[in-house]
Amino acid sequence: MKKSRIMIPVMTLGLAVGLAFAHAKADNTLFTAYVNDSGTWIAVDVNCPGSGNTCRVQFVDTNGDPLSAVLDVYPIPSFEDEDGDPVEPLASASANPELIVIQ
């Protein structure tokens, strides 16, 4: 019983210290989303924080020349969810598309 009285606070302290370092700053977090380019769903890693605009990407070459149109970014690779409801594009604070360089 005495060991339990000591170990529970020690384990709680260890958990609290571990959780203190287990966070990510939301503004710099990339996540996988999807774009539909000419009927093909492509997974992309994007950073679309904020709201007010539609999150968009554009594929460019190493010189910055466009390789695709500006594409809306979706959370799943479909225009409809499993219930048949339309899927809205992700939101972003930026009005400009995120450029993805294809080499």
C-alpha positions in Angstrom: 0.0 0.0 0.0 2.8 2.4 0.8 4.4 1.8 -2.6 1.1 2.7 -4.3 1.0 6.0 -2.4 4.5 6.9 -3.8 4.2 5.5 -7.3 0.9 7.1 -8.3 2.2 10.7 -7.9 5.5 9.7 -9.5 3.7 8.2 -12.5 1.4 11.3 -12.7 4.4 13.6 -12.7 6.1 11.5 -15.4 3.0 11.7 -17.6 2.7 15.4 -17.1 6.3 16.0 -18.2 5.9 13.7 -21.2 2.7 15.5 -22.4 4.3 18.9 -22.0 6.6 18.0 -24.9 4.0 16.2 -27.0 2.5 19.1 -28.9 2.8 20.6 -32.4 2.4 24.2 -33.3 -0.7 24.2 -35.5 0.5 26.9 -37.9 3.5 24.8 -39.1 1.8 21.4 -39.2 1.6 19.7 -42.6 -1.1 17.2 -43.1 -2.2 15.0 -46.0 -5.1 16.2 -48.1 -6.2 15.5 -51.6 -6.6 17.4 -54.9 -8.4 16.2 -58.1 -6.3 16.9 -61.1 -8.0 15.9 -64.4 -10.1 13.2 -62.7 -7.2 11.7 -60.6 -7.1 12.1 -56.8 -3.6 13.0 -55.7 -2.4 13.1 -52.0 -0.6 16.3 -51.1 1.0 17.5 -47.9 -0.4 21.0 -47.2 -0.4 23.7 -44.5 -3.8 25.4 -44.7 -4.3 27.3 -41.4 -7.1 29.7 -40.8 -10.3 30.4 -42.6 -12.0 32.8 -45.0 -10.6 31.4 -48.3 -10.5 28.1 -50.0 -7.2 26.2 -49.6 -5.7 25.7 -53.0 -2.5 24.3 -54.5 -0.7 24.5 -57.8 2.0 22.2 -59.1 5.0 24.1 -60.5 8.4 23.2 -61.9 11.7 24.3 -60.3 11.5 27.6 -62.2 8.1 28.3 -60.8 6.3 27.7 -64.1 2.8 26.2 -63.6 2.4 22.5 -64.4 -1.3 22.4 -63.4 -4.3 24.7 -62.9 -5.0 26.0 -59.4 -6.6 23.1 -57.5 -8.9 23.1 -54.5 -7.8 20.9 -51.6 -10.2 18.4 -50.0 -9.9 16.4 -46.7 -10.8 13.1 -48.4 -10.3 11.8 -52.0 -13.9 12.3 -53.0 -16.4 15.1 -53.8 -19.0 13.2 -51.6 -18.8 11.6 -48.2 -20.1 8.1 -47.4 -23.6 9.5 -46.9 -23.6 11.2 -50.3 -23.3 14.7 -48.9 -20.9 17.1 -50.8 -17.5 17.5 -49.3 -16.3 21.1 -48.9 -12.8 22.1 -49.8 -10.5 22.9 -46.8 -10.3 26.5 -45.7 -7.2 28.7 -45.6 -6.4 32.2 -44.4 -4.4 32.8 -47.6 -6.0 33.8 -50.9 -2.9 32.5 -52.8 -2.4 28.9 -53.7 0.4 26.9 -52.0 3.0 26.0 -54.6 4.1 22.4 -54.8 7.4 22.0 -56.7 7.6 19.0 -59.0 11.2 18.2 -60.1 
